[in-house]
């Protein structure tokens, strides 16, 4: 039975009725409450019905002005733009002049007028249509991409004809953005809701040099003053490489309805001194950020970053202004209370340069220290307030594809232990130590050999940054040992409430995106570290959808713990950034196993990744291959039926309960045995392994292992044909490029 009404029961809507194009917006709001996996399934069906209804009513799609089309087609598109309401107009050009496209039907070559730029041609045709038509264009969205080079004067002329009812403007411009440019656009579009001005893709990677602000003119001052006095309804402002001057900050503060502010790669302004080198103009970011929350109470997403020759200095100044809005002497009135409405915070670290493992940069220390600082004097009747504990998204991104690993010195781990609302953490360059995740202190006996018995442990305060900062390796290990002792005492505390998260366990049980790095020291306990890593993530973050782990070596053997990630039933994207993937070599198998071969080929090591094991027909199946001499499968079934199975986090983890979180076997082979019992129970309930997994990606830091990558991709495609397996290579860059949306 079709869902579409017949033409006899419904008539075409009259031309004077209200537009029906609000339906996509309603559907978008509904889809936002669905998980991404369900959203794609439901949206595909809904979109098919919506396009069928559009064909039934003969409704046009988005209007595209294409330079490749004929003049009659372009004029027809602009004619529909004037007559239709609340639609999207996209200007699409080409790298070559339209003189080269005469063979496609363009008859401009035969005319006597000179060849025009695509932007000039678009303005000429739009003026012609506007003169012939008496109505005013009511566009909803205007898109000017990088395929056509638009000068700002031409953009202003275009907005005079189409910006009366414009709600969304997306512009790609190749020059630094001036404050008067933003002000002119806002005045030309009084109903603008979203303004996005980005750089072309080929210019996003290059680092911009500090710019010299032009001399203020009377016209620019008048435009800026008029824009600041007008109560503009702009809610989303995205600027890439704007010129960072005080007038731009004042213009932003005049937008009281802002909900999203993203200033990407701001260009520092330089003074034009006659004698001596140019000096950077320091911005009063402290006053700006202190007023931002007062004048923009609905602001929930903030992203600020500066770059240039003084990019590191500007970033430090930016971080100091971000986290000392009330001054460093009053931490109880810091940014945690000033910017309490912000849910998504993002910044870029411009000090990440070449090197294997770097100490924390100034920006890292300035940004992470307040994240873990508690209120000194708690308000009566309220618990201790952790700064930015209300964040739902935190991004610590490398700038301009620069490589390097940064040690967080337990700051990021401490923040995760006090961020229950966090859903997205993207920090591909920031490392978390395995010792911070070692709940059972499995690594402590191996570490204890490095401690001297007669040396006293240094005191550890409330702030782990102050305890570990500036210390040598031996002193830092001693401090961590004392932190271990405190954690052990906290772990054995019997008065811990079941509904309260433990002090040293991640509180972000609703985490959906996790991009993080882990060190790979030359210790003999790397297998135990892998068990700790994968076991901790699988139990502490049961709702993960997107997981990216930066690790020097990846081993797909079940006994190294990678199989524990299969507890993440909602996982959709799994990415490894690594240098080497361990492969089983059958030629040395006899020597490694002492005459006993547990695996014949590398494919046998990946058998656990199948949706269902070989021979599975709903109830009967063969024993799971783990490469470990555990008890038989019948013992695992008895553990489940008699209630001796280890509780796992995904059963009650969706309710964010803490009474079911069991970390007793973390870092040991017992955890792999528990996983085997859990997998057996899933197979008895006909549950596949990773049912929602769509992409499995391995990114090599160098191309030396190209043959290894091809072999890995072949086996992954054979084991999981339903999953897209990608093997990528980057020349000397251990991290993927940063996407700027």
Buried (B, 14 or more C-beta within 10 A) or exposed (E): EEEEEEEEEEEEEEEEEEBEBEEEEEBEEEBEEEBBBEBEEBBEEBEEEBEEBBEBEEBEEEBBBBBBBBBEBBBBBBBBBBEBEBBBBBBBBBEEEBEEBEEEEBEBEEEEEEEBBBBEBBBEBBEEBBEEBEEEBBBBBBBBBBBBBBBBEBBBBBBEBBBBBBBBBBBBBEEBBBBBBBBBBBBBBBEBBBBBBBBBEEBBEEBBEBBEBEEEEEEBEEBBEEBBEEEBBBBBBBBBBBBBBBBBBBBBBBBBBBBBBBBBBBBBBBEEEEEEEEEBBEBEBBBBBBBBBEEBEEBBBBBBBBBBBBBBBBBBBBBBBBBBBBEEEEBBEBBBBBBBBBBBBBBBBBBBEEEEEBEBBBBBBBBBBBBBBBBEEEEEEEEEBBBBBBBBBBBBBBBBEBBBBBBBBBBBBBBBBBBBBBBBBBBBBBBBBBBBBBBBBBBBEEBEEEEEEEEEBEEBEEBBBEBBBEBEEEBBBBBBBBBBBEBBEEBEEEEBEEEEBBBBBBBBBBBBBBBBBBBBEEEEBBBBBBBBBBBBBBBBBBBBBBBBBBBBEBBBBBBBBBBBBBBBBBBBBBBBBBBBBBBBEEEEBEEEEEEEEBBEEBBBBBBBBBBBBEEBEEEEBEEBBBBEEBEEBEEBBBBBEEEEBBBBBBEBBBEBBBEBBBBEBBBBBBBBBBBBBBBBBBBBEEEBBBEBBBEBBBBBBBEEBEEBBEBBBBBBEEBBEEBBBEBEBBEEBBBBEBEBE
